[in-house]
Amino acid sequence: MAQAGKGKESGSTAKLVIIGVILAALLVGFYYYVSNKGKEAKEEEVGKVTKTQQILQYNFDQKYPPSPKEVVKYYSEITQCFYNEDNSQEDIEALANQIQKLYDEELIANQGDNYLDNLKDDIYNMKESQLVISSYSTSASTDVEYYTKDDYEWASLYCVYSMRQGTTMLNSSEKFLLRKDAQGHWKIYGWTLVNE
């Protein structure tokens, strides 16, 4: 009888050991799951790069856009960042520096010392009006007009901006004039509004 009691005792102990091992495995598995979930969330957070950050990482000094169309494309991307993103003052200033790398030196000189203040006012007014640049479309490469005048090479092309104000859609067409500089880079000399 004593031996039968020992058999029951060792069976209960074995069951307790098995349950303990299962619980320990579950705890280890849960800890592993939670710690990896945290790492994945951090990686996703780190992996999210805003459009502004992407533009600021582009190095125009090392790889300048090769054509007038590409220059206007980058100008439009930066413009979308100005008006669509929630940027800090530092980001706005950094974007302003980036966009001026696309400008002809005469355009920069004509903008004067108030350029940054005027830009910030424009951004504020666009946000107050709840205007967002949804998309843009530049002229096809074959529609870019090239010519020579006053010993400079010039190019002109159009860009149509689709904007949204609440539920209302608006289009704005602008004609860009670019001039090739001494390094062979197309720089924005100016632009005019074709229609509103």
MIRO-892929 format. One record per residue (C-alpha): residue number from 1; x, y, z. Coordinates in nm, 4 decimals, always signed. Each point is the difference from the previous one (the first is absolute). Last residue first. Layout:
<atoms>
+-----+----------+----------+----------+
|  nr |       c1 |       c2 |       c3 |
+-----+----------+----------+----------+
| NUM |        X |        Y |        Z |
...
+-----+----------+----------+----------+
</atoms>
This chain:
<atoms>
+-----+----------+----------+----------+
|  nr |       c1 |       c2 |       c3 |
+-----+----------+----------+----------+
| 196 |  -0.6117 |  +8.0388 |  -6.1467 |
| 195 |  +0.1609 |  +0.0582 |  -0.3378 |
| 194 |  +0.3435 |  +0.0440 |  -0.1565 |
| 193 |  +0.1825 |  +0.0921 |  +0.3196 |
| 192 |  +0.3527 |  +0.1045 |  -0.0809 |
| 191 |  +0.3350 |  -0.1556 |  +0.0769 |
| 190 |  +0.3581 |  +0.1086 |  +0.0522 |
| 189 |  +0.3654 |  -0.0656 |  -0.0798 |
| 188 |  -0.0104 |  -0.3604 |  +0.1188 |
| 187 |  +0.3457 |  -0.1478 |  -0.0509 |
| 186 |  +0.1080 |  -0.2585 |  -0.2588 |
| 185 |  +0.3511 |  -0.1143 |  +0.0832 |
| 184 |  +0.2788 |  +0.0195 |  -0.2621 |
| 183 |  +0.2611 |  +0.1163 |  +0.2520 |
| 182 |  -0.0071 |  +0.3546 |  -0.1437 |
| 181 |  -0.3778 |  +0.0191 |  +0.0498 |
| 180 |  -0.2834 |  -0.1151 |  -0.2269 |
| 179 |  -0.3093 |  +0.2184 |  +0.0277 |
| 178 |  -0.3493 |  -0.1124 |  +0.0930 |
| 177 |  -0.3388 |  +0.1630 |  -0.0606 |
| 176 |  -0.3021 |  -0.1648 |  +0.1582 |
| 175 |  -0.3625 |  +0.0430 |  -0.1092 |
| 174 |  -0.2540 |  -0.0651 |  +0.2736 |
| 173 |  -0.3420 |  -0.1648 |  -0.0147 |
| 172 |  -0.2245 |  -0.0102 |  +0.3055 |
| 171 |  -0.2797 |  -0.2504 |  +0.0395 |
| 170 |  -0.2626 |  -0.0069 |  +0.2752 |
| 169 |  -0.1915 |  -0.2809 |  +0.1725 |
| 168 |  -0.2620 |  +0.0822 |  +0.2621 |
| 167 |  -0.0622 |  -0.2509 |  +0.2811 |
| 166 |  +0.2034 |  +0.1925 |  +0.2591 |
| 165 |  +0.2306 |  +0.2086 |  -0.2142 |
| 164 |  +0.1797 |  -0.2386 |  -0.2316 |
| 163 |  +0.2685 |  +0.0907 |  -0.2482 |
| 162 |  +0.1043 |  -0.1460 |  -0.3323 |
| 161 |  +0.3126 |  +0.1729 |  -0.1264 |
| 160 |  +0.0694 |  +0.0237 |  -0.3727 |
| 159 |  +0.3611 |  +0.0514 |  -0.1064 |
| 158 |  +0.1017 |  +0.1613 |  -0.3231 |
| 157 |  +0.3302 |  +0.0229 |  -0.1822 |
| 156 |  +0.2637 |  +0.2479 |  -0.1067 |
| 155 |  +0.3678 |  -0.0532 |  -0.0739 |
| 154 |  +0.2842 |  +0.2457 |  -0.0480 |
| 153 |  +0.3608 |  -0.0200 |  -0.1144 |
| 152 |  +0.1884 |  +0.3238 |  +0.0543 |
| 151 |  +0.2010 |  +0.2173 |  -0.2429 |
| 150 |  -0.2652 |  +0.2765 |  +0.0093 |
| 149 |  -0.2645 |  -0.2470 |  -0.1248 |
| 148 |  +0.0133 |  -0.3696 |  -0.0881 |
| 147 |  -0.3091 |  -0.2231 |  -0.0199 |
| 146 |  -0.1596 |  -0.3127 |  +0.1458 |
| 145 |  -0.3752 |  -0.0640 |  +0.0327 |
| 144 |  -0.0943 |  -0.3005 |  +0.2140 |
| 143 |  -0.2913 |  -0.1790 |  -0.1667 |
| 142 |  +0.2021 |  -0.3107 |  -0.0964 |
| 141 |  +0.0914 |  -0.0546 |  +0.3654 |
| 140 |  -0.3719 |  -0.0077 |  +0.0849 |
| 139 |  -0.1136 |  +0.3058 |  +0.1909 |
| 138 |  -0.0139 |  -0.0367 |  +0.3769 |
| 137 |  -0.2840 |  -0.1463 |  +0.2069 |
| 136 |  -0.0702 |  +0.0762 |  +0.3629 |
| 135 |  -0.1840 |  -0.1662 |  +0.2851 |
| 134 |  -0.2166 |  +0.0604 |  +0.3062 |
| 133 |  +0.1351 |  +0.3442 |  +0.0875 |
| 132 |  -0.1953 |  +0.0792 |  +0.3169 |
| 131 |  -0.1946 |  +0.3183 |  +0.0738 |
| 130 |  -0.1524 |  +0.0251 |  +0.3460 |
| 129 |  -0.0286 |  +0.3807 |  -0.0379 |
| 128 |  +0.1842 |  +0.0382 |  +0.3315 |
| 127 |  +0.2570 |  -0.2554 |  -0.1214 |
| 126 |  +0.0536 |  +0.1930 |  -0.3233 |
| 125 |  +0.0263 |  +0.3301 |  +0.1900 |
| 124 |  +0.2574 |  -0.1408 |  +0.2454 |
| 123 |  +0.2102 |  -0.1426 |  -0.2830 |
| 122 |  -0.0116 |  +0.3316 |  -0.1852 |
| 121 |  +0.0989 |  +0.1903 |  +0.3176 |
| 120 |  +0.2909 |  -0.2420 |  +0.0564 |
| 119 |  +0.1161 |  +0.0605 |  -0.3585 |
| 118 |  -0.0194 |  +0.3778 |  +0.0430 |
| 117 |  +0.2090 |  -0.0230 |  +0.3183 |
| 116 |  +0.2560 |  -0.2222 |  -0.1743 |
| 115 |  +0.0310 |  +0.2232 |  -0.3058 |
| 114 |  +0.0177 |  +0.3277 |  +0.1935 |
| 113 |  +0.3700 |  +0.0524 |  -0.0730 |
| 112 |  -0.0477 |  +0.0312 |  -0.3738 |
| 111 |  -0.2017 |  -0.2117 |  -0.2423 |
| 110 |  +0.1645 |  +0.1777 |  -0.2931 |
| 109 |  +0.3478 |  -0.1276 |  +0.0970 |
| 108 |  -0.1282 |  -0.3605 |  +0.0161 |
| 107 |  -0.1662 |  +0.0391 |  -0.3400 |
| 106 |  +0.3227 |  +0.1434 |  -0.1433 |
| 105 |  +0.2002 |  -0.2947 |  +0.1385 |
| 104 |  -0.2272 |  -0.2437 |  -0.1824 |
| 103 |  -0.1991 |  -0.2175 |  +0.2368 |
| 102 |  +0.0261 |  -0.3788 |  +0.0481 |
| 101 |  +0.2420 |  +0.0320 |  +0.2940 |
| 100 |  -0.2533 |  +0.2467 |  +0.1381 |
|  99 |  -0.2419 |  -0.2903 |  +0.0500 |
|  98 |  +0.2400 |  -0.1751 |  +0.2381 |
|  97 |  +0.0692 |  +0.3100 |  +0.2102 |
|  96 |  -0.3747 |  +0.0630 |  +0.0331 |
|  95 |  -0.0436 |  -0.3668 |  +0.0989 |
|  94 |  +0.2583 |  +0.0490 |  +0.2792 |
|  93 |  -0.1798 |  +0.3158 |  +0.1174 |
|  92 |  -0.3349 |  -0.1784 |  -0.0019 |
|  91 |  +0.1514 |  -0.2963 |  +0.1853 |
|  90 |  +0.1465 |  +0.2296 |  +0.2675 |
|  89 |  -0.3371 |  +0.1731 |  +0.0453 |
|  88 |  -0.1529 |  -0.3458 |  +0.0595 |
|  87 |  -0.1992 |  -0.1595 |  -0.2775 |
|  86 |  -0.3578 |  -0.1240 |  -0.0049 |
|  85 |  -0.0060 |  -0.1071 |  -0.3645 |
|  84 |  -0.2302 |  +0.1082 |  -0.2825 |
|  83 |  +0.1082 |  +0.3561 |  -0.0801 |
|  82 |  +0.3776 |  -0.0015 |  +0.0218 |
|  81 |  +0.0367 |  -0.3707 |  -0.0805 |
|  80 |  -0.2150 |  +0.0413 |  -0.3125 |
|  79 |  +0.2266 |  +0.2882 |  -0.1057 |
|  78 |  +0.3023 |  -0.2265 |  +0.0482 |
|  77 |  -0.1515 |  -0.2601 |  -0.2321 |
|  76 |  -0.0932 |  +0.2717 |  -0.2509 |
|  75 |  +0.3567 |  +0.1358 |  -0.0120 |
|  74 |  +0.1240 |  -0.3574 |  -0.0403 |
|  73 |  -0.2305 |  -0.0496 |  -0.3008 |
|  72 |  +0.0916 |  +0.3414 |  -0.1405 |
|  71 |  +0.3688 |  -0.1028 |  +0.0031 |
|  70 |  -0.0865 |  -0.3389 |  -0.1521 |
|  69 |  -0.1853 |  +0.1687 |  -0.2887 |
|  68 |  +0.2883 |  +0.2398 |  -0.0605 |
|  67 |  +0.2360 |  -0.2977 |  -0.0337 |
|  66 |  +0.2872 |  -0.1720 |  +0.1849 |
|  65 |  -0.1053 |  +0.0558 |  +0.3633 |
|  64 |  +0.3184 |  +0.0718 |  +0.2014 |
|  63 |  +0.1767 |  -0.2938 |  +0.1607 |
|  62 |  +0.2884 |  +0.0984 |  +0.2283 |
|  61 |  -0.0986 |  +0.3584 |  +0.0859 |
|  60 |  -0.3708 |  -0.0847 |  -0.0183 |
|  59 |  +0.0415 |  -0.2433 |  +0.2920 |
|  58 |  -0.3389 |  -0.1512 |  +0.0831 |
|  57 |  -0.0305 |  -0.0634 |  +0.3755 |
|  56 |  -0.2130 |  +0.3118 |  +0.0488 |
|  55 |  -0.2499 |  -0.1257 |  -0.2570 |
|  54 |  -0.0371 |  -0.3358 |  +0.1757 |
|  53 |  -0.0325 |  +0.1702 |  +0.3393 |
|  52 |  -0.2787 |  +0.2245 |  -0.1352 |
|  51 |  -0.1808 |  -0.3027 |  -0.1457 |
|  50 |  +0.0054 |  -0.1561 |  +0.3446 |
|  49 |  +0.2104 |  -0.3046 |  +0.0777 |
|  48 |  -0.1699 |  -0.2837 |  +0.1834 |
|  47 |  +0.2643 |  -0.2706 |  +0.0472 |
|  46 |  +0.0842 |  +0.1173 |  +0.3544 |
|  45 |  -0.3631 |  -0.0432 |  +0.1034 |
|  44 |  -0.0235 |  -0.3341 |  -0.1780 |
|  43 |  +0.3225 |  -0.1144 |  +0.1677 |
|  42 |  -0.1315 |  +0.1142 |  +0.3386 |
|  41 |  -0.3282 |  -0.1884 |  -0.0529 |
|  40 |  +0.1910 |  -0.3105 |  -0.1111 |
|  39 |  +0.2241 |  +0.0183 |  +0.3087 |
|  38 |  -0.3019 |  +0.0294 |  +0.2301 |
|  37 |  -0.1700 |  -0.2965 |  -0.1677 |
|  36 |  +0.3245 |  -0.1949 |  +0.0397 |
|  35 |  +0.0045 |  +0.0619 |  +0.3782 |
|  34 |  -0.3674 |  -0.0946 |  +0.0359 |
|  33 |  +0.0300 |  -0.3229 |  -0.2010 |
|  32 |  +0.3209 |  -0.1101 |  +0.1778 |
|  31 |  -0.1571 |  +0.0682 |  +0.3415 |
|  30 |  -0.3119 |  -0.1952 |  -0.1007 |
|  29 |  +0.2093 |  -0.2948 |  -0.1223 |
|  28 |  +0.2080 |  -0.0010 |  +0.3192 |
|  27 |  -0.3184 |  +0.0123 |  +0.2093 |
|  26 |  -0.1628 |  -0.2760 |  -0.2049 |
|  25 |  +0.3125 |  -0.2173 |  +0.0303 |
|  24 |  +0.0050 |  +0.0562 |  +0.3775 |
|  23 |  -0.3688 |  -0.0927 |  +0.0213 |
|  22 |  +0.0602 |  -0.3177 |  -0.2033 |
|  21 |  +0.3021 |  -0.0942 |  +0.2160 |
|  20 |  -0.2000 |  +0.0593 |  +0.3189 |
|  19 |  -0.2929 |  -0.2076 |  -0.1325 |
|  18 |  +0.2450 |  -0.2831 |  -0.0822 |
|  17 |  +0.1645 |  +0.0245 |  +0.3449 |
|  16 |  -0.3398 |  +0.0021 |  +0.1721 |
|  15 |  -0.1097 |  -0.3056 |  -0.1983 |
|  14 |  +0.3250 |  -0.1803 |  +0.0895 |
|  13 |  -0.0515 |  +0.0891 |  +0.3669 |
|  12 |  -0.3550 |  -0.1332 |  -0.0114 |
|  11 |  +0.1221 |  -0.3248 |  -0.1596 |
|  10 |  +0.2807 |  -0.0256 |  +0.2607 |
|   9 |  -0.2576 |  +0.0339 |  +0.2782 |
|   8 |  -0.2401 |  -0.2503 |  -0.1571 |
|   7 |  +0.2826 |  -0.2503 |  -0.0337 |
|   6 |  +0.1086 |  +0.0680 |  +0.3591 |
|   5 |  -0.3511 |  -0.0753 |  +0.1232 |
|   4 |  +0.0003 |  -0.3300 |  -0.1918 |
|   3 |  +0.3304 |  -0.0881 |  +0.1679 |
|   2 |  -0.1442 |  +0.0609 |  +0.3476 |
|   1 |  -0.2840 |  -0.2316 |  -0.0806 |
+-----+----------+----------+----------+
</atoms>
